[in-house]
Amino acid sequence: MVNTRPLIAQSDQSLLLDAHDPAFEEARAALSAFATLEKSPEHFHSYRLDALSLWNAASAGLTPEAVVETLRRYSRYELPVSLAQSVQATMGRFGRITIDSGETEGSLVLRCDDPFVRAEISGSRKLGGLLAAQADHFQLQLVDRGTVKRELIKIGWPAMDLAPLQIGDPYHFNLRTELDNGQAFGLRPYQQDALDAFIGRKLPGTGYGVVVMPCGAGKTVVGMAIARSIAAKTLIVTTNVAAVHQWIDELIDKTDIPAEDIGEYTGSAKQIRPITVATYQVLTWRPDKHADFPHFDLFRRERWGLIIYDEVHLLPAPVFRVVAEIQAIRRLGLTATLIREDGLQEDVFSLIGPKRYDVPWKELEAKGFIAAAFCREIRVPVLDHDRMRYAAASQRERHRIAAENLVKTRVIHELLDNHSTELVMIIGQFIQQLTRLAKELHAPLITGATPNAERERIYEAFRRGEVKVIVVSKVANFAIDLPDASVAIQISGTFGSRQEEAQRLGRILRPKEKNSYFYSLVSRYTVEEDFADNRRRFLTEQGYRYTIEAWETDEWAQTN
């Protein structure tokens, strides 16, 4: 342990971490367990102790005393008394309210030993219609379990749900020990840790929650291992048809489940089997905006023992409604990041469950499970005539003008020259821009409209090295069967989405002998610089060194 103090803790619950201090990396890793990173410029990173991060820490077994001791260990100055008191008070709210089985079938009991908190709950208009007050507890119906938890967290009282979970129809299978290609297969140590953290000892209060692991670390394998451990009928919901097929391929490749026991529930197939894989799109389809969601019945009509929500940070808001109703089913969220751009992190916490396991990207990189990555933001000038268009444009038009900056093409050519022997994936948002670029580079283009067979043909040629460069639209964000690349060049994105950054970086993190490079091209003095701050914050939170460079005609000038 490095004996220096890089942290400045302040009474408003903000934390400043000196990026130049020898103990910076050590302190950053410790803070990630209970604090939220807000900004990460080059000298000081700023964090905040918010309720959700502290409740996640409490749910993982971290005590207020341990949090305060960590803050004291790294704090450069004496820790404000009010800060320690605030940590104690916030974390002390977790578990003060419990939900457990009622005396009659179909009912639950909400208990709280604090009369003032009970009075606050009774005074809530939304909770009043869901809870029946008794002498020393409240009664609620099973169907209202999730809604009550969501409303409780909104008033600052996260409930600990101890009510039993239903078993579901049994279904047993095993993970293979050897794959068809002869390669040995087994859980990596951190995958076993994720399994153990989720399952616990199958006691009350376990069997639901979120596992956070970077792309390329094997979240699918963890999901399969948890399903095997629970040994019950399982529903897996994921982002698109390509991801459905990838899950099915992985299940067939790595388990002894017969193909006929795996069902596909998508727009083109409605198979329900012991292991069923569906898309969010089909579940949220409805004839018109006033109609109900007809496929939500899939959640209710079968005796599922486990529901896996793949890429849970993208869980559509309408699905939260049905998730609130089916709290008796074990539920697992898989994601590379808990960040939701719609601000619904609290809904994930209350309805899916708390974070059960989180492994830092850099830790897996250090152990060789994912590739080492270097992240560079290249700021590109805008031509004079485009600057005039930009000045007169609306905010949305400004985003597109900045994204489609033609000077980026010159930078791309230079980057391709620098990485001429490597596999390069160019990723963007706007199809017209990507089409023009693919034509100029004589590179294949993959968009949402590209047929699956054509995608697979391009991917296979890329894997074999017959094609060195491919141009890909936002399908790169979510399709988990994209091939490996060692270089990714991001030329445009979705308003600085940190979700998007996690997915795109993950495309180049598969284990390999060489380092990976992730470039983001940003138009200088435009809204793209503001959007880039979100992305930079996410990557530096994961421990990546993120450099900013300026491209000046034929050379780059270091700016930080």
Secondary structure, 3 states (H helix, E strand, C coil): CCCCCCEEECCCCEEEEECCCCCHHHHHHHHCCCCEEEECCCCEEEEECCHHHHHHHHHCCCCHHHHHHHHHHHECCCCCHHHHHHHHHHHHCCCCEEEEECCCCCEEEEEECCHHHHHHHHCCHHHHCCCEECCCEEEEEHHHHHHHHHHHHHCCCCEEECCCCCCCCECCCCECCECCCCCECCCCHHHHHHHHHHHCCCCCCCCEEEEECCCCCCHHHHHHHHHHHHCECEEEEECCHHHHHHHHHHHHHHECCCHHHEEEECCCCECCCCEEEEEHHHHCCCCCCCCCCHHHHHHHHCCCCEEEECCHHHCCHHHHHHHHHCCCCEEEEEECCCCCCCCCHHHHHHHHCCEEEECCHHHHHHCCCCCCEEEEEEEECCCHHHHHHHHHCCHHHHHHHHHCCCHHHHHHHHHHHHCCCCCEEEECCCHHHHHHHHHHHCCCEECCCCCHHHHHHHHHHHHCCCCCEEEECHHHHCCCCCCCCCEEEECCCCCCCHHHHHHHHHCCCCCCCCCEEEEEEEECCCHHHHHHHHHHHHHHHCCCCEEEEEEECCEEEECC
